[in-house]
């Protein structure tokens, strides 16, 4: 991959174009050892030795943390799940789906909350789970009926 100028502006444009996701005015995307996101007042705070937290990976793909925090704002490429689907996805499973003829990232939601990020594989007709394992357990407990 070649040099991409204004990475933070291009990533913000990607969020707007692909997900219809416009970040709140008090949230900033900036570049510091990668594209990062932070509340304006916390930009100078360090999390794990870094400013803010990662908004995307080196391949310019959104991080699950970013999507879990702001996915509720998405107006496109977001899928509302049934309870069993949400529990399966939060548990780490991939989901069967037919949502078009293009590979793409999608946001999965349940009951008004963002479960996480998935990648739709048009060939396999599946949404590949992109939730890191360490984030799954708490979500499963929140979704599972009492």
C-alpha positions in Angstrom: 0.0 0.0 0.0 1.3 3.4 -0.9 1.3 6.6 1.1 -2.1 7.9 1.9 -2.2 11.7 2.7 -4.7 12.9 5.3 -5.4 9.4 6.6 -7.7 10.7 9.4 -9.8 12.8 6.9 -10.0 9.9 4.5 -11.0 7.5 7.3 -13.7 9.9 8.5 -15.0 10.1 4.9 -15.0 6.3 4.7 -17.2 6.1 7.9 -19.6 8.7 6.4 -19.8 7.1 3.0 -19.8 3.4 3.9 -21.8 3.5 7.2 -23.6 6.8 7.0 -21.8 7.4 10.4 -21.2 10.9 11.4 -19.2 11.2 14.7 -20.5 13.6 17.4 -18.9 17.1 17.3 -17.0 16.5 20.5 -15.2 13.4 19.0 -12.0 13.9 17.0 -10.2 11.6 14.6 -6.5 12.4 14.4 -3.2 10.8 13.3 -0.7 9.8 16.0 1.1 6.5 15.1 -2.0 5.5 13.2 -5.5 6.9 12.9 -6.9 7.4 16.4 -10.2 8.7 18.0 -10.7 10.6 21.2 -13.1 13.0 22.9 -11.8 16.5 22.3 -11.1 17.1 26.0 -9.3 13.8 26.4 -6.9 14.0 23.4 -4.0 14.6 25.7 -4.8 11.7 27.9 -2.9 8.5 27.3 -4.6 5.1 27.2 -2.1 2.3 27.5 0.6 4.8 26.6 -1.2 6.0 23.4 -3.3 9.0 22.7 -7.0 8.0 22.4 -7.6 4.6 20.9 -7.1 3.0 17.4 -9.9 3.9 14.9 -8.6 1.6 12.2 -5.9 -1.0 11.6 -3.0 -0.6 9.1 -5.3 -1.8 6.3 -7.7 1.1 7.0 -10.4 -1.3 8.4 -12.4 0.1 11.3 -11.6 -1.4 14.8 -14.3 -3.2 16.7 -13.8 -0.7 19.6 -14.7 2.2 17.3 -17.7 0.4 16.0 -18.9 -0.7 19.4 -18.7 2.9 20.6 -20.3 4.6 17.6 -22.1 1.9 15.6 -25.4 3.0 16.9 -25.0 6.1 14.8 -24.7 4.1 11.5 -27.4 4.6 8.9 -26.1 2.2 6.3 -24.5 -1.3 6.3 -25.9 -2.0 9.7 -27.9 -5.2 10.4 -30.4 -5.7 13.3 -30.2 -9.2 14.7 -32.7 -11.5 16.3 -31.8 -12.6 19.9 -30.3 -16.0 18.9 -28.2 -14.4 16.1 -27.0 -11.7 18.5 -26.0 -14.3 21.1 -24.3 -16.5 18.5 -22.4 -13.5 17.0 -21.4 -12.2 20.5 -20.1 -15.7 21.3 -17.8 -15.6 18.3 -19.7 -17.4 15.6 -20.0 -16.3 12.0 -23.5 -15.8 10.6 -25.0 -17.0 7.4 -26.3 -14.1 5.3 -27.1 -13.0 1.8 -26.7 -9.2 1.8 -25.5 -8.4 -1.7 -22.8 -9.1 -4.2 -20.0 -7.1 -2.6 -17.6 -8.0 0.2 -17.9 -5.3 2.9 -17.8 -4.5 6.6 -21.1 -4.4 8.4 -22.2 -3.4 11.8 -24.4 -5.8 13.8 -26.8 -4.5 16.3 -29.3 -6.0 18.8 -32.1 -4.3 20.7 -30.7 -0.8 19.9 -27.1 -1.7 20.9 -24.1 -2.4 18.7 -22.9 -6.0 19.1 -19.8 -5.6 16.9 -18.2 -5.5 13.5 -18.5 -8.2 10.9 -17.1 -8.7 7.4 -19.6 -9.9 4.8 -17.9 -12.5 2.5 -20.1 -12.6 -0.7 -18.5 -15.9 -1.8 -19.2 -17.8 1.4 -22.4 -15.8 2.0 -21.4 -15.4 5.6 -20.7 -12.5 8.0 -17.3 -13.2 9.5 -17.0 -12.3 13.1 -14.5 -9.5 13.8 -15.1 -9.2 17.6 -11.9 -9.8 19.5 -12.2 -12.8 21.8 -11.5 -10.7 25.0 -14.6 -8.5 24.3 -17.1 -11.4 23.8 -17.8 -12.7 27.3 -19.3 -9.6 28.8 -21.6 -9.1 25.7 -22.8 -12.7 25.9 -23.8 -12.2 29.6 -25.6 -9.0 28.6 -27.6 -10.6 25.8 -28.4 -13.9 27.4 -31.9 -13.9 29.0 -32.0 -14.0 32.8 
